[in-house]
Amino acid sequence: MIRVEVVLAWPDRYQQRQLELADGCTVAEAVAQAALEGAADVVAMAVHGVLAQPQQRLLDGDRIELLRPLLADPKENRRRRARGGD
């Protein structure tokens, strides 16, 4: 058995689930078992901050982060700040 954490965060709140899973469990299986509200809207997943594939096997102590879509283009935000617009 392994223990993992699945996390989904917003600017003002977050959800997390601690799970105990069978050895060899994948990222997709952990996310499905966590059943976090809003998980269907994620665009990617990461394990300890590194992008992960759904079929990636998990290790004991892994932290799976569910990544939401960006609300603004980071490049455009930088351009606006450089022009003095923010």
N, C-alpha and C positions, 0 to 999 in steps of 0.2 A: 504494500500500500504506500501511496505517496500523498503528501499534503500540498495543496496549491491554493492560491488566492486568485479570484477573478474580480477585476475592478472596472467600473464604468464611471467616469467623472464628467461633471459639468462645471461651469465657472463657480456656481454657488452651492453645489451639493455633489454627493457621490454615493454609489452603491458598491458593496463588496460582498463576496461570499467566500468563506473558507470551505474547501472541499477535501474530502478524503477519497481518493480514487485508486483504482487498480493500477499496478505497474504497467507501463506501456500505453497509458491513456494519451490521447491527442489533444491539441489545443481545441479543436472543434467539439470534441466530446465534453471537455471541461466547460466550455462556454454554454453548450446545450444543457448540461446538468445544473449549471449555476442559475439558469432561467431568470436573468436580470431583465427588468422592465426597460425597454429601449434597446436591447441588444440586437434586434433585427435591423436597426438603423446604422450600425457601425460599418465603416468602410474598410477597416483593416484591424489587425490584432498584433500585439507585440508581447514578447516575453522579456521582462526586465529591460524594457525600452528598445529592444531590437525587433524589427518587423519579423513576424512569424507566419508560416503557412499553416492552414487548418490541419494538415496531416502531420505536423511536427509533433514528435513525442515529448512528453513533459518529464521533468525530473522533480524529485522531492524539493519543496521550497520555492518552486517557480511562482512568479507573479505574472498573470496574464492581464494586459491592459487592453480594453476595447476602445478603439480610436474612432471618434466621431468625425463627420465631414467638417472641413473648415468653413467658417461663415464668411470669411473675407480672404482675399488673395494677399498673402504676406508681402509679395513683391510690390503690389500696388500700395499697400500701407506704408512701406518704406519710401516709395517715391513721393507720396503725399507728405510724409514727415520731412523729407529732404527739401521739398518746395516750401515748407513752412505752413502747410495746411492743417497741421495737428499740433 
